[in-house]
């Protein structure tokens, strides 16, 4: 099944000459993609923008230095995991950037997952001039419509009556089932930063950042949240920590509020493993 059919029809319905506002960043992994992007953007009247070589890390460095563009053409063809690469770019850009991803896999499942993550469109390489043109124009028409309200992630909190009754196992099972069987985007959050065993149970090494999120709510942003996550499978991410026992911290409940608000744009469910003993995180 080809993904370009609906775009071909759209390109015939739209005028080409309308000037488009904003800046762009075109990340191209090969000369053919770069030249096609240049031709299409010039035809549409984009005046401000940059073409970058390299992978996702190079694009993120450019975004950090120059700011987020209005349009990002992201070539994910060289990425081992296109979904993770797209997730990092979405976090770096924020909600004001429309991302059109380019890749080598003609896979409807991948297309749908990228759209669910927040990518505006996905085109299979080698991209054709009229296909890219239609994708950009379709996004411009959508942008003029009234923006939809941000959807909040649904939250399931699991807590045991006492320690050792298997609350962590239940939380993992619920999250895993939602991600695998229900095809939901799930974040599994362990709020016990000292004794939590969620990451250990999944044989994962926790990423750094959860303590920073919970203690400094004013610093919470999408890039910090994404960098603190560890991938546990398709559609499942883990937020956990292993803080030294002697290292005390004062969590701010507003940090958890900010975290849940940020996850609303990238997760359908947040499953929380709540510590049995009350502490600053859950008070």
Buried (B, 14 or more C-beta within 10 A) or exposed (E): EEBBEEBBEBBEEBEEEEEBEBBBBBBBBBEEBBEBBBEBBEEBEBEEBEBBEBBBEEBBEBBEEEEBBBBBBBBBBBBEEBBBBBBBBBBBBBEEBBBBBBBBBBBEEBBEBBEBBBBBBBBBBEBBBBBBBBBBBBBBEEBEEEEEEEEEBBBBBBBBEEEEEEBBBBBBEBBBEBBBEEBBBBBBBBBBBBEBBBBBBBEBEBBEBBBBBBBBBEEBBBBBBBBBBBBBEEBBBBBBBBBEEEEEBEBBEEBBEBBBBBBBBBBBBBBBBBBBEEBBBBE
